[in-house]
Structure formats: C-alpha cells, structure tokens
C-alpha cells in the first residue's frame, strides 16, 4: 500500500559538503526537506519507489535499475564524505516489470550499482532508510508518462508492504539572467503552471502544458511529476507545497501529497 508521496528537488547543493555557503540561500528548501524527512519516518515505509530525471533513460521505454545493492557516490561533485548503501526490493521490481509489460507499456531493466544524483540526493537529504526501487522515465510523450504512473499504481496500491513514492526533479533552469540556461520567460510560465497543478493536484493542467513552453523552460521535473500524478490518479490526497524558491535561477519545489483525506 502507498503510505507517502512527495516531490523534491535534487540539486547536490542540498548536501552540506557540496552546498557549503550556498545552503544559506536554500534555507526554505532545506527546512522543507527536513520536514519531509520527519513525515517519511512517521510513515514507516518498507520501500521507497523513487523516480529520477537523471537515471539511465531510453527513448522508447521506461526502466528500473535492478542491482543487488546500490551505492551513493558523489565524488563527481567533490564530495568524498557522503556515502550510503541501499538494498533493492527485488519482488516489487519483478511485479512492476510484469504488470507494466502486461499493460503493453514499453519497459526495460538496467543494472547500475551507483545511484544517479537525481536518486541519491533526495534519499540522503530526507534521511531515507528503506529498500528502494529506482525508476527512470523515457522520451515518450507526456500522456504515456501519466499512463505509466497509473500502471505503477495498480501494482503499488495492492502490495502488502508500506510504500513511499518520491519523484525528484528541478523546475526551470531559466528563471534569471545568471541561471544555467539564461533567462527565458517560458521558465516563469512553466514553474507557475507546475505549482498550480501541484496545489490543485491536477494532472490535466500538466498534460495540457504547451510543449514549447516545457522545452524552453529547460527543466527536469515535468516527466517525473507526470509519473507521480499517474500513481496518485483517483487517490484521495491533500497536496501541500512546503517550499518554492530559485536563488540560483533554478526552481526548487518541495511538495507532499497527504494521503487518505
């Protein structure tokens, strides 16, 4: 059964060995991640299904990372001190791949012992302690991501173990002139639309976003969110935006979807 659902940013700046002085400008986000970590511990999940924007991606298929264990290794960001190890929920990964393929949704399995930072950073930042199922999206159309999420829900909602869902991504990278992608008006449009969709728990608002706006926003949150919204489709939730800020020209959103209300 699903006991927790959230959306988080995944900037490595959230981790003190990497963020250092920059963390002062991310106080709203770090406070929200701390609160999310408290909520996660209260939910007592056995497994965390985490949807990342930076895991291995396939043009025409969704995927899961299947390995006998996973390591957090952030040396590419100059961090040699942050380490963690997670175990997979092999039974759940198998159930997912069988169900998704039965639904005729393209799906494949990858195998990598090192977690991508889009998976590793949120897990470390919220103090995750559970088995994990790392999921990656694809380059298929937006509606296919929503359908993939719904297929995942059919599996997750009927499992006996307690399952948390975490989707990670950063919003527009084009919110200010010194942003990684420079300033583009579509960045503000995208972030505003995403925040409104989250507040209203409205998948239709995400699905009807103009493709050009999404592309020019230079984001990595849209497809993970669509998968999350598919998982939560017709599930009673009360969404709560815990924080939103963009001190470095990149939108960082932390949101929780309270279940059963």
C-alpha positions, -999 to +999 in steps of 0.1 A: +000+000+000+011+036-006+017+055+026+037+085+015+041+106-017+062+136-023+081+157-050+115+170-042+144+189-059+177+170-064+203+197-066+235+184-049+237+218-032+213+205-007+241+184+009+264+204+032+297+190+018+287+203-016+264+232-009+286+248+018+279+286+019+252+283-008+230+265+018+222+298+034+203+308+002+184+275+002+171+276+038+134+273+027+142+242+007+164+226+033+138+233+060+112+217+038+133+187+032+139+182+069+101+183+074+096+158+046+122+135+063+102+137+095+070+129+076+087+100+059+099+085+091+064+087+106+050+069+075+074+040+082+078+028+047+094-006+039+102+005+004+108+038-014+099+040-051+120+069-064+115+084-099+146+103-111+153+126-140+190+116-142+190+078-142+196+059-174+170+069-200+157+051-230+140+069-259+112+044-262+109+027-228+106+033-191+130+014-169+140+003-134+175-001-120+179-037-108+210-044-089+219-064-058+227-032-039+231+005-046+258+029-035+257+067-031+288+081-047+290+119-052+327+123-059+319+139-092+306+168-072+337+169-050+320+151-021+341+122-008+323+120+026+286+114+018+281+077+014+252+054+018+241+020+007+205+008-002+190-026-009+165-033-037+130-046-033+135-074-058+100-088-055+084-054-062+107-047-092+097-080-107+060-073-100+063-039-117+080-051-148+055-079-152+024-056-147+037-028-169+045-051-198+011-068-195-003-033-199+017-031-231+039-002-219+075-004-231+097-012-201+132-025-196+157-032-168+191-016-163+217-026-137+240+000-121+254-002-086+259+036-083+228+057-079+225+088-101+224+121-082+187+126-090+181+095-069+209+098-044+205+134-033+168+132-023+173+099-005+202+113+016+186+147+021+154+132+037+173+105+056+158+076+038+161+042+055+143+015+034+146-007+004+144+012-028+131+008-064+148+033-087+126+042-117+135+062-148+112+079-173+116+079-211+114+102-241+079+090-249+050+116-249+037+132-218+004+112-218+025+079-218+042+090-186+009+095-169-003+061-182+029+046-169+022+061-135-013+046-135+001+012-143+025+015-114-003+025-091-022-008-099+008-026-085+018-004-056-016+001-041-022-037-039+011-046-022+013-056+014+044-037+022+043+000+031+055+020+000+066+056-002+067+074-036+093+102-042+096+119-076+126+142-080+134+170-104+143+206-106+120+231-123+130+256-148+168+264-152+160+297-170+145+319-143+171+347-142+198+361-164+225+342-144+206+309-145+223+279-161+201+284-193+200+322-190+166+339-187+136+328-207+100+339-200+089+303-205+107+294-173+084+315-151+054+303-171+064+267-165+071+270-128+039+289-122+019+262-140+036+234-122+030+249-088-007+255-097-011+219-109+005+206-077-017+228-054-048+216-073-035+180-077-045+185-114-029+161-139-048+177-167-030+210-161+003+193-166-008+173-196-021+204-214+011+224-209+024+237-242+052+215-254+073+246-265+069+261-230+082+229-214+111+226-238+122+262-234+119+261-196+149+238-196+135+217-168+140+181-155+108+178-134+079+175-159+080+138-166+088+126-131+058+147-120+036+131-146+045+097-134+038+107-098+004+122-108-004+089-126+004+070-094-019+093-075-047+093-100-080+089-082-062+085-049-076+109-023-048+134-014-043+168+001-014+184-017+009+208+002+036+229-012+063+230+015+086+254-003+095+270-036+125+292-043+150+299-070+181+317-056+203+305-084+179+308-113+166+272-109+132+264-095+133+242-064+099+228-053+092+206-023+057+192-021+039+165-002+007+148-011-010+138+021-029+105+016-063+093+027-081+127+032 
